[in-house]
Structure formats: structure tokens, C-alpha cells
Amino acid sequence: MVQELESIVAALARETAAYEAKRDELAHALGGLVPDPSDAVADLLSWSEEFGREHAIELFQNDLHTYPADPGVTERWAERVMDVSRRVDALLDVQDRLDELTCERESLVGRVPGEARRQVNFQGQECELDGAALEVRDREGKAYAISDRLTLTQLNAREVGAEPHQPDPPSPSRDRMRSR
């Protein structure tokens, strides 16, 4: 068990470094496209978490009041958005891997995923979520209050009686055999 835990901790360190590198690559790709690339990265990640990656890219692509800042960039906008989209995908893949590794480590040390206090990742940073106290603490111990109010998306979903959305299953390809 100790060796397995050490392996997971080492993998977490590698994935955290990979996350930071991918985040920096995305910010670099946004350079010249937007006024503040690090702000745009934070927007893209937040939108991806709340609305899904496709919607986040659509918001980014269509928000011409904020993005792009330089009208000269508009000519190559579609090409640049595709590059940004691929980089966001890569970043979200690393975030998913961080979440999986954190969950594995927590299970190994005996924490149950549904407990009130648990470790979670927010944009590549591991934090402690304390559901009972409604706060999140970062690695330095700084606490952030969590609002118990629903987001506008959650309020709308409740109002229309929508269930949490799951991605549609992929369409079967023509070369796939039918199952009976």
C-alpha cells in the first residue's frame, strides 16, 4: 500500500507539472489574441466546468466585445479558435487525470468520496473542500466561503425541471457491426 501511495503521489506531481505547462501553453497561444491571456484561460476553464467545453469555446469565439482585443486578429480568428479548442481539451484531460489520481489517493488513505471534508482540484490546484463549513481551503490554508445559493444555471434547470445533462453517446460508425 505504501508503494502504491508513493506511486500515486509521484503521478500527481507529474500531472500537476503537466497541467501548469499546458496552462502556460494555452496562455501563450492566446497572446496577441486577447488583452489578458491568463484571464482568458481562467474564463475558458470556468466556462468549461460550468457549461461544458463546447459551450465554453462557443462563448469565447462569439464574445467579440472581449475577445479578440486586436481587430487585426479577426482574419485568422477561426484558425486560432481551433488551436485554442485543442489546447483547452488537452488541459481538461490533465485536469481529469488529476481528479482521478486525487480520488485514488484519497481512497488509499481511507477517505470516502462523499465525506464532508475531502481533497479536490480547482484549475490544477489541490484544495480541501469542507462541505460542513461551506468553505474551500487552498494549500496555504487560506479559506474561501462557498455560497449555498444556486447558480443561475442551476436555478434555470430547477425551474424547467431539467435533469443534469450527460453527453450524448457517440453515433455508431458505418463500419461498426450491429449487436443483437
GUPALO-949991 format. One record per residue: residue in three letters; y, x, z of N, C-alpha, C in turn. Coordinates in steps of 0.02 Angstrom, whole numbers, plus 50000, padded with zeros to 5 digits. Layout:
N
{rec "ALA" {Y X Z} {Y X Z} {Y X Z}}
...
! end
This chain:
180
{rec "MET" {49940 50041 50000} {50000 50000 50000} {50063 50043 50000}}
{rec "VAL" {50063 50098 50038} {50121 50142 50042} {50135 50172 49973}}
{rec "GLN" {50082 50194 49939} {50090 50223 49873} {50117 50172 49823}}
{rec "GLU" {50092 50110 49827} {50116 50057 49783} {50189 50042 49797}}
{rec "LEU" {50208 50041 49861} {50278 50028 49879} {50323 50084 49853}}
{rec "GLU" {50301 50147 49861} {50340 50203 49835} {50348 50199 49759}}
{rec "SER" {50296 50178 49725} {50299 50170 49653} {50349 50116 49633}}
{rec "ILE" {50350 50061 49669} {50398 50007 49655} {50469 50030 49669}}
{rec "VAL" {50479 50065 49724} {50546 50090 49742} {50571 50138 49688}}
{rec "ALA" {50527 50182 49663} {50546 50228 49610} {50562 50190 49546}}
{rec "ALA" {50523 50139 49530} {50536 50099 49470} {50602 50062 49477}}
{rec "LEU" {50617 50037 49537} {50682 50004 49549} {50740 50053 49537}}
{rec "ALA" {50732 50114 49559} {50785 50164 49549} {50795 50177 49474}}
{rec "ARG" {50739 50183 49437} {50744 50195 49364} {50776 50136 49329}}
{rec "GLU" {50756 50075 49347} {50783 50016 49315} {50857 50005 49333}}
{rec "THR" {50876 50023 49394} {50946 50018 49413} {50988 50066 49371}}
{rec "ALA" {50963 50127 49362} {50998 50175 49320} {51001 50151 49247}}
{rec "ALA" {50947 50121 49223} {50946 50095 49155} {50996 50037 49149}}
{rec "TYR" {51001 49996 49200} {51048 49940 49199} {51119 49967 49193}}
{rec "GLU" {51135 50016 49233} {51203 50044 49231} {51218 50075 49162}}
{rec "ALA" {51168 50109 49133} {51177 50139 49067} {51187 50085 49014}}
{rec "LYS" {51147 50032 49016} {51154 49977 48968} {51220 49941 48976}}
{rec "ARG" {51242 49934 49038} {51306 49901 49051} {51363 49944 49023}}
{rec "ASP" {51359 50010 49033} {51409 50055 49006} {51409 50053 48930}}
{rec "GLU" {51349 50051 48899} {51344 50046 48826} {51378 49982 48800}}
{rec "LEU" {51366 49928 48835} {51397 49864 48815} {51473 49869 48822}}
{rec "ALA" {51497 49896 48877} {51570 49904 48886} {51599 49949 48831}}
{rec "HIS" {51563 50002 48814} {51586 50047 48761} {51588 50010 48693}}
{rec "ALA" {51537 49969 48680} {51535 49931 48617} {51592 49880 48614}}
{rec "LEU" {51615 49857 48672} {51670 49809 48674} {51739 49843 48671}}
{rec "GLY" {51739 49910 48677} {51802 49947 48673} {51837 49935 48607}}
{rec "GLY" {51900 49920 48609} {51938 49905 48549} {51932 49833 48527}}
{rec "LEU" {51882 49798 48552} {51873 49728 48535} {51911 49683 48583}}
{rec "VAL" {51912 49703 48646} {51941 49661 48698} {51989 49703 48741}}
{rec "PRO" {52035 49670 48775} {52083 49707 48817} {52050 49746 48873}}
{rec "ASP" {52001 49716 48907} {51968 49749 48964} {51893 49741 48956}}
{rec "PRO" {51859 49792 48927} {51787 49786 48915} {51746 49772 48978}}
{rec "SER" {51763 49801 49035} {51723 49788 49095} {51729 49715 49117}}
{rec "ASP" {51788 49686 49107} {51798 49616 49122} {51755 49572 49075}}
{rec "ALA" {51754 49591 49012} {51715 49553 48962} {51641 49557 48978}}
{rec "VAL" {51617 49616 48999} {51546 49623 49019} {51531 49576 49077}}
{rec "ALA" {51575 49575 49127} {51564 49531 49184} {51564 49458 49162}}
{rec "ASP" {51609 49440 49116} {51610 49371 49090} {51544 49355 49055}}
{rec "LEU" {51522 49399 49010} {51460 49387 48973} {51401 49379 49019}}
{rec "LEU" {51397 49421 49070} {51340 49416 49117} {51344 49353 49159}}
{rec "SER" {51403 49335 49182} {51411 49274 49221} {51394 49213 49179}}
{rec "TRP" {51420 49211 49119} {51406 49154 49075} {51332 49150 49059}}
{rec "SER" {51300 49208 49049} {51228 49209 49034} {51188 49181 49092}}
{rec "GLU" {51208 49199 49152} {51173 49173 49212} {51182 49098 49219}}
{rec "GLU" {51243 49074 49207} {51257 49003 49217} {51236 48958 49159}}
{rec "PHE" {51249 48982 49097} {51239 48938 49040} {51183 48960 48992}}
{rec "GLY" {51159 49021 49001} {51109 49048 48955} {51142 49096 48906}}
{rec "ARG" {51103 49143 48880} {51129 49195 48837} {51161 49168 48773}}
{rec "GLU" {51127 49121 48740} {51154 49096 48677} {51222 49064 48686}}
{rec "HIS" {51229 49025 48740} {51293 48992 48752} {51346 49044 48771}}
{rec "ALA" {51326 49095 48809} {51374 49148 48828} {51401 49183 48766}}
{rec "ILE" {51357 49199 48719} {51380 49231 48657} {51425 49185 48617}}
{rec "GLU" {51407 49121 48616} {51449 49072 48581} {51519 49067 48613}}
{rec "LEU" {51520 49066 48680} {51585 49065 48714} {51626 49127 48696}}
{rec "PHE" {51593 49184 48698} {51626 49247 48683} {51651 49247 48610}}
{rec "GLN" {51609 49225 48565} {51625 49226 48494} {51683 49180 48477}}
{rec "ASN" {51686 49123 48510} {51735 49072 48493} {51799 49074 48535}}
{rec "ASP" {51801 49117 48586} {51861 49120 48628} {51910 49170 48599}}
{rec "LEU" {51940 49151 48543} {51985 49197 48509} {52053 49204 48544}}
{rec "HIS" {52065 49163 48596} {52127 49171 48635} {52121 49234 48678}}
{rec "THR" {52061 49248 48702} {52050 49306 48744} {52017 49362 48704}}
{rec "TYR" {51967 49345 48664} {51928 49394 48626} {51932 49376 48552}}
{rec "PRO" {51948 49418 48507} {51969 49487 48516} {52044 49493 48530}}
{rec "ALA" {52064 49547 48560} {52134 49558 48576} {52171 49584 48515}}
{rec "ASP" {52137 49621 48472} {52167 49652 48414} {52151 49611 48352}}
{rec "PRO" {52201 49580 48319} {52186 49539 48260} {52153 49579 48204}}
{rec "GLY" {52162 49645 48201} {52131 49686 48151} {52055 49689 48158}}
{rec "VAL" {52030 49672 48216} {51958 49673 48229} {51925 49611 48200}}
{rec "THR" {51963 49560 48188} {51936 49495 48166} {51893 49501 48103}}
{rec "GLU" {51911 49547 48058} {51873 49554 47996} {51800 49570 48010}}
{rec "ARG" {51786 49612 48058} {51718 49632 48073} {51690 49596 48134}}
{rec "TRP" {51721 49541 48152} {51703 49506 48214} {51630 49485 48216}}
{rec "ALA" {51605 49453 48162} {51535 49429 48162} {51486 49487 48171}}
{rec "GLU" {51499 49542 48138} {51456 49601 48144} {51457 49628 48215}}
{rec "ARG" {51516 49631 48245} {51523 49657 48313} {51490 49610 48363}}
{rec "VAL" {51496 49544 48352} {51465 49496 48398} {51389 49503 48397}}
{rec "MET" {51360 49517 48339} {51287 49527 48335} {51267 49588 48377}}
{rec "ASP" {51306 49642 48372} {51292 49701 48412} {51298 49686 48486}}
{rec "VAL" {51351 49650 48504} {51361 49631 48574} {51302 49588 48598}}
{rec "SER" {51280 49542 48556} {51224 49498 48574} {51161 49538 48588}}
{rec "ARG" {51146 49587 48545} {51086 49630 48557} {51093 49669 48622}}
{rec "ARG" {51152 49693 48636} {51162 49732 48697} {51158 49688 48759}}
{rec "VAL" {51182 49627 48754} {51176 49580 48811} {51102 49565 48823}}
{rec "ASP" {51064 49555 48769} {50991 49543 48776} {50958 49601 48813}}
{rec "ALA" {50974 49662 48793} {50944 49721 48824} {50963 49725 48898}}
{rec "LEU" {51025 49709 48914} {51048 49711 48983} {51013 49657 49025}}
{rec "LEU" {51005 49598 48996} {50971 49544 49032} {50897 49559 49042}}
{rec "ASP" {50866 49594 48993} {50796 49615 49001} {50788 49661 49061}}
{rec "VAL" {50835 49708 49068} {50832 49755 49125} {50844 49716 49190}}
{rec "GLN" {50890 49668 49189} {50903 49627 49249} {50840 49589 49269}}
{rec "ASP" {50804 49561 49220} {50742 49526 49235} {50691 49573 49266}}
{rec "ARG" {50687 49634 49240} {50640 49683 49267} {50660 49701 49339}}
{rec "LEU" {50724 49708 49352} {50748 49722 49420} {50727 49665 49467}}
{rec "ASP" {50735 49603 49444} {50716 49545 49485} {50641 49546 49500}}
{rec "GLU" {50600 49561 49449} {50528 49563 49458} {50508 49617 49508}}
{rec "LEU" {50537 49676 49500} {50521 49732 49546} {50543 49717 49617}}
{rec "THR" {50602 49687 49624} {50626 49669 49691} {50580 49619 49723}}
{rec "CYS" {50557 49570 49685} {50510 49520 49710} {50444 49553 49731}}
{rec "GLU" {50418 49599 49689} {50357 49634 49706} {50364 49673 49771}}
{rec "ARG" {50420 49709 49777} {50432 49748 49838} {50437 49703 49899}}
{rec "GLU" {50472 49647 49892} {50479 49601 49949} {50412 49572 49969}}
{rec "SER" {50370 49557 49920} {50303 49531 49935} {50261 49584 49971}}
{rec "LEU" {50267 49646 49949} {50229 49700 49981} {50249 49711 50054}}
{rec "VAL" {50313 49703 50069} {50335 49713 50138} {50328 49650 50180}}
{rec "GLY" {50303 49597 50148} {50287 49537 50187} {50339 49482 50187}}
{rec "ARG" {50389 49488 50144} {50439 49434 50140} {50417 49383 50089}}
{rec "VAL" {50428 49320 50107} {50409 49265 50063} {50470 49247 50020}}
{rec "PRO" {50461 49237 49954} {50518 49223 49910} {50563 49165 49932}}
{rec "GLY" {50537 49115 49966} {50578 49057 49986} {50613 49065 50052}}
{rec "GLU" {50607 49122 50085} {50638 49132 50151} {50714 49127 50146}}
{rec "ALA" {50745 49111 50202} {50818 49105 50203} {50852 49172 50190}}
{rec "ARG" {50822 49227 50213} {50850 49294 50201} {50805 49331 50154}}
{rec "ARG" {50834 49354 50098} {50794 49392 50050} {50840 49435 50007}}
{rec "GLN" {50809 49483 49973} {50846 49528 49929} {50849 49497 49860}}
{rec "VAL" {50907 49500 49829} {50918 49475 49761} {50962 49525 49724}}
{rec "ASN" {50964 49519 49658} {51006 49562 49617} {51060 49521 49584}}
{rec "PHE" {51121 49546 49589} {51178 49516 49555} {51208 49569 49511}}
{rec "GLN" {51203 49559 49446} {51230 49606 49397} {51211 49678 49414}}
{rec "GLY" {51147 49689 49427} {51121 49755 49437} {51128 49783 49507}}
{rec "GLN" {51159 49746 49552} {51169 49769 49621} {51125 49729 49667}}
{rec "GLU" {51085 49764 49707} {51042 49729 49754} {51082 49707 49816}}
{rec "CYS" {51073 49645 49835} {51109 49616 49891} {51060 49577 49934}}
{rec "GLU" {51081 49562 49995} {51041 49519 50038} {51072 49449 50037}}
{rec "LEU" {51031 49401 50020} {51052 49331 50020} {51030 49301 50086}}
{rec "ASP" {51078 49274 50123} {51063 49240 50186} {51079 49167 50176}}
{rec "GLY" {51028 49128 50159} {51037 49057 50145} {51059 49017 50205}}
{rec "ALA" {51036 49037 50264} {51055 49000 50325} {51129 49008 50340}}
{rec "ALA" {51156 49068 50330} {51226 49082 50344} {51271 49069 50283}}
{rec "LEU" {51240 49052 50226} {51276 49042 50163} {51321 49102 50146}}
{rec "GLU" {51289 49162 50146} {51326 49221 50126} {51281 49272 50093}}
{rec "VAL" {51313 49316 50055} {51279 49371 50022} {51311 49435 50048}}
{rec "ARG" {51268 49484 50065} {51292 49548 50089} {51272 49602 50039}}
{rec "ASP" {51321 49644 50020} {51305 49699 49974} {51276 49757 50014}}
{rec "ARG" {51260 49811 49979} {51228 49868 50012} {51272 49901 50065}}
{rec "GLU" {51337 49894 50057} {51383 49923 50107} {51393 49877 50167}}
{rec "GLY" {51364 49817 50164} {51368 49771 50220} {51424 49720 50215}}
{rec "LYS" {51464 49724 50162} {51518 49676 50153} {51488 49608 50137}}
{rec "ALA" {51511 49556 50172} {51484 49489 50164} {51531 49446 50121}}
{rec "TYR" {51500 49406 50078} {51536 49359 50035} {51509 49289 50050}}
{rec "ALA" {51553 49243 50062} {51532 49174 50076} {51508 49140 50012}}
{rec "ILE" {51457 49100 50020} {51431 49060 49965} {51455 48989 49975}}
{rec "SER" {51482 48961 49923} {51506 48893 49927} {51446 48846 49925}}
{rec "ASP" {51446 48796 49968} {51392 48747 49965} {51410 48690 49918}}
{rec "ARG" {51468 48697 49885} {51489 48647 49836} {51452 48661 49771}}
{rec "LEU" {51437 48608 49735} {51403 48615 49671} {51452 48638 49617}}
{rec "THR" {51427 48677 49568} {51469 48697 49512} {51481 48636 49467}}
{rec "LEU" {51528 48643 49422} {51541 48588 49375} {51479 48572 49333}}
{rec "THR" {51442 48623 49314} {51380 48613 49276} {51330 48573 49317}}
{rec "GLN" {51322 48591 49381} {51275 48556 49425} {51299 48484 49437}}
{rec "LEU" {51364 48474 49447} {51390 48407 49457} {51378 48363 49395}}
{rec "ASN" {51390 48391 49336} {51379 48354 49275} {51305 48337 49267}}
{rec "ALA" {51262 48384 49280} {51189 48372 49274} {51168 48317 49321}}
{rec "ARG" {51194 48318 49382} {51177 48266 49431} {51203 48198 49408}}
{rec "GLU" {51265 48198 49380} {51296 48136 49357} {51257 48103 49300}}
{rec "VAL" {51232 48143 49254} {51195 48115 49197} {51120 48111 49210}}
{rec "GLY" {51099 48135 49268} {51028 48132 49285} {50985 48182 49248}}
{rec "ALA" {51015 48239 49229} {50978 48289 49191} {50937 48333 49237}}
{rec "GLU" {50878 48350 49213} {50836 48398 49248} {50857 48468 49229}}
{rec "PRO" {50839 48519 49268} {50854 48587 49247} {50823 48600 49178}}
{rec "HIS" {50862 48630 49134} {50840 48641 49065} {50795 48702 49061}}
{rec "GLN" {50741 48695 49025} {50696 48750 49011} {50700 48764 48936}}
{rec "PRO" {50693 48827 48916} {50696 48841 48845} {50640 48805 48808}}
{rec "ASP" {50654 48785 48746} {50603 48754 48705} {50549 48804 48689}}
{rec "PRO" {50487 48782 48686} {50434 48829 48667} {50445 48852 48595}}
{rec "PRO" {50424 48912 48580} {50435 48936 48511} {50397 48893 48461}}
{rec "SER" {50427 48886 48403} {50395 48848 48350} {50333 48886 48325}}
{rec "PRO" {50280 48849 48310} {50221 48884 48285} {50236 48913 48215}}
{rec "SER" {50209 48971 48203} {50220 49002 48137} {50168 48975 48088}}
{rec "ARG" {50182 48983 48024} {50137 48958 47973} {50070 48995 47973}}
{rec "ASP" {50070 49057 47993} {50008 49095 47991} {49965 49085 48053}}
{rec "ARG" {49988 49046 48100} {49950 49034 48161} {49898 48980 48148}}
{rec "MET" {49838 48991 48175} {49784 48943 48166} {49796 48884 48213}}
{rec "ARG" {49776 48827 48191} {49781 48768 48234} {49729 48771 48289}}
{rec "SER" {49748 48750 48348} {49700 48746 48402} {49678 48674 48408}}
{rec "ARG" {49616 48665 48424} {49589 48596 48428} {49564 48582 48496}}
! end
